């Protein structure tokens, strides 16, 4: 199978554009969510990213998706976007 770098760049740009659109939509929908709740979820997200485990070789499991769902359920789209961003940042650092 031959890889097409131009097509890959288009895919990456498309995903980045959709992510930016999601962040803009979350900013527009922001209605003063409970900041203490989001801070607590953010703290738990960072801990869960640093404490993920690998049950098999070349694999790891993180439970941060549960915290992202909780943020989405209780704070809507803005909360989910914030916690997902914290998760991605913590995963890149960990």
Rosetta blueprint (number, residue, H / E / L):
1 X L
2 X L
3 X L
4 X L
5 X H
6 X H
7 X H
8 X H
9 X H
10 X H
11 X H
12 X H
13 X H
14 X H
15 X H
16 X H
17 X H
18 X H
19 X H
20 X H
21 X H
22 X H
23 X H
24 X H
25 X H
26 X H
27 X H
28 X H
29 X H
30 X L
31 X L
32 X L
33 X L
34 X L
35 X H
36 X H
37 X H
38 X H
39 X H
40 X H
41 X H
42 X H
43 X H
44 X H
45 X H
46 X H
47 X H
48 X H
49 X H
50 X H
51 X L
52 X L
53 X E
54 X L
55 X L
56 X L
57 X L
58 X L
59 X L
60 X L
61 X E
62 X L
63 X L
64 X H
65 X H
66 X H
67 X H
68 X H
69 X H
70 X H
71 X H
72 X H
73 X H
74 X H
75 X H
76 X H
77 X H
78 X H
79 X H
80 X H
81 X H
82 X H
83 X H
84 X H
85 X H
86 X H
87 X H
88 X H
89 X H
90 X H
91 X H
92 X H
93 X H
94 X L
